[in-house]
Amino acid sequence: MKAADDLARAVEAVLFAATEPMTVAAITTHLNDAPGIRDALARLQGDYEGRGIELVVRGDRWHFQTAPDMAHLLRRDREEPRKLSRAGIETLAIIAYHEPATRAEIEAIRGVQISKGTIDVLMEAGWVRPAGRREVPGRPLLYATTPDFLAHFGLSSRRDLPGIDDLKAAGLLAPVDIAFETIEVANPYEED
């Protein structure tokens, strides 16, 4: 049991001193390829559950963070929330759900052209990154989300994005039938 305790303590020390979230491979390399890193991480995650800080994994990267219910205690200045335009929100959602996506694919889904500034804002926020080029004529640039996107929205992976049923339950998407009921459409073939 002593060796498991020592390994957990070593993993804890490495993560605590890290300046950014770390992958299991990076932790393993830092600890000279010691076996059992995943078990130590799971044990530490349980040990920190319900405390002021917690060990979390976001996009296959582990790090300590302040427990969400304690974060307000550490804020000294009111952080101005980043406001995205509707185009920015739609573009981010399309990239998140369809990544990797080209500008043309984003525009086809949205039904309108997007300005270069929209993607630039998402890249400045650290939520979107270039992800190579599509192997088609013109080789358009592909865009994908980043680990910062996952961390900002509290997601472990893209699989945690809400599905259609979740969005409907939250009232963000109305079923088509309800949408059609709310619109009065004059039938040109209807007799008066």
C-alpha positions in Angstrom: 0.0 0.0 0.0 2.9 2.3 0.7 4.0 2.2 -3.0 0.5 3.2 -4.2 0.5 6.1 -1.7 3.9 7.2 -2.9 2.8 7.1 -6.5 -0.4 9.0 -5.8 1.6 11.6 -3.9 4.0 11.9 -6.8 1.2 12.3 -9.3 -0.4 14.9 -7.1 2.9 16.9 -6.8 3.4 16.8 -10.6 -0.1 18.1 -11.3 0.0 20.7 -8.6 3.3 22.1 -10.0 2.2 22.0 -13.6 1.4 25.3 -15.4 -1.1 23.7 -17.7 -3.3 20.5 -17.8 -1.3 17.3 -18.4 -2.0 14.1 -20.3 -1.5 10.7 -18.7 1.5 10.2 -21.1 3.1 13.4 -19.9 2.6 12.5 -16.3 4.0 9.0 -16.9 7.1 10.5 -18.7 7.6 12.9 -15.9 7.5 10.1 -13.3 10.0 7.9 -15.3 7.4 5.7 -16.9 6.0 4.5 -13.5 3.1 2.0 -13.9 -0.3 2.7 -12.4 -0.7 6.4 -13.2 -4.3 6.0 -14.2 -5.2 4.2 -10.9 -3.4 6.9 -9.0 -5.4 9.6 -10.9 -8.7 7.8 -10.2 -7.7 7.6 -6.5 -6.8 11.3 -6.3 -10.0 12.3 -8.1 -11.9 10.4 -5.4 -9.9 11.9 -2.6 -10.5 15.5 -3.8 -14.2 15.0 -4.5 -16.3 17.4 -2.5 -13.3 19.5 -1.4 -12.4 23.1 -2.2 -10.3 22.0 -5.1 -10.9 19.1 -7.4 -9.0 17.0 -9.9 -10.7 17.0 -13.3 -10.1 15.7 -16.7 -10.9 17.9 -19.7 -10.2 16.5 -23.2 -7.8 13.8 -21.9 -5.8 16.4 -19.8 -5.8 16.4 -16.0 -5.5 19.4 -13.7 -6.6 20.8 -10.4 -9.3 23.5 -10.4 -11.2 25.4 -7.8 -14.5 23.7 -7.0 -17.3 25.5 -8.9 -19.2 26.4 -5.8 -16.1 28.0 -4.3 -14.9 30.0 -7.4 -16.8 33.1 -6.3 -14.5 33.4 -3.2 -11.4 33.9 -5.5 -12.8 36.6 -7.8 -11.5 40.0 -6.9 -12.4 41.9 -10.0 -15.6 41.3 -11.8 -14.7 39.4 -14.9 -16.6 40.7 -17.9 -18.1 37.7 -19.7 -17.1 37.3 -23.3 -20.0 38.3 -25.5 -20.3 36.5 -28.8 -22.4 37.7 -31.7 -25.2 35.4 -32.9 -22.9 34.5 -35.9 -20.1 33.7 -33.5 -22.3 31.4 -31.4 -23.7 29.7 -34.5 -20.3 29.2 -36.0 -18.9 27.8 -32.7 -21.8 25.4 -32.4 -21.3 24.2 -36.0 -17.6 23.7 -35.5 -18.2 21.8 -32.2 -20.8 19.5 -33.6 -19.3 18.9 -37.1 -15.6 19.3 -36.6 -13.4 19.4 -38.4 -15.3 21.9 -40.7 -14.3 24.2 -43.5 -15.6 27.7 -43.9 -17.8 26.6 -46.9 -19.3 23.8 -44.7 -20.1 26.3 -41.9 -21.6 28.7 -44.4 -23.7 25.9 -46.0 -25.1 24.9 -42.6 -25.8 28.5 -41.5 -27.2 29.5 -44.9 -25.2 32.7 -45.0 -21.6 33.8 -45.4 -19.5 34.4 -42.3 -17.0 37.1 -42.1 -13.3 36.3 -41.4 -13.7 38.2 -38.2 -16.1 35.7 -36.7 -13.6 32.8 -36.8 -10.8 35.2 -35.7 -12.8 36.1 -32.6 -13.2 32.4 -31.8 -9.5 31.7 -32.4 -8.6 34.7 -30.1 -10.8 33.3 -27.4 -8.8 30.0 -27.7 -11.9 28.0 -28.5 -11.2 27.2 -32.2 -8.0 26.3 -34.0 -6.9 25.5 -37.5 -6.9 21.7 -37.9 -5.2 21.1 -41.2 -6.6 21.2 -44.8 -9.3 19.1 -46.5 -7.8 17.0 -49.3 -10.0 18.4 -52.1 -9.4 21.0 -54.8 -8.4 24.3 -53.2 -7.4 22.5 -50.0 -9.7 24.6 -47.7 -8.6 25.1 -44.1 -10.3 23.0 -41.5 -11.4 24.3 -38.1 -11.8 22.3 -34.8 -12.4 23.1 -31.1 -9.6 23.2 -28.6 -9.1 21.9 -25.0 -9.8 25.5 -23.8 -13.2 25.2 -25.4 -13.9 22.0 -23.4 -12.5 23.6 -20.2 -14.5 26.8 -20.6 -17.8 25.0 -21.1 -17.1 22.3 -18.5 -16.9 19.4 -20.9 -14.7 16.3 -20.6 -15.0 15.7 -24.4 -17.2 16.6 -27.4 -19.4 13.6 -26.6 -20.7 15.7 -23.6 -22.2 18.3 -25.9 -26.0 18.3 -25.5 -28.0 16.3 -28.0 -31.3 17.3 -29.6 -33.4 15.9 -26.8 -31.4 17.7 -24.2 -31.8 21.0 -26.1 -35.5 20.5 -26.5 -35.9 19.7 -22.8 -34.0 22.9 -22.0 -36.4 24.9 -24.2 -33.7 25.9 -26.6 -35.2 24.0 -29.5 -38.9 23.8 -30.1 -40.3 20.8 -31.9 -41.2 21.5 -35.5 -44.9 20.8 -34.9 -45.0 23.4 -32.1 -43.2 25.9 -34.3 -45.7 25.4 -37.2 -48.6 25.8 -34.8 -47.4 29.2 -33.7 -47.1 30.5 -37.3 -50.3 31.5 -39.0 -49.9 30.7 -42.7 -52.6 31.7 -45.2 -53.5 28.8 -47.5 -53.9 30.3 -51.0 -56.1 27.3 -51.9 -58.5 27.8 -49.1 -61.9 29.3 -50.0 -63.2 32.2 -48.0 
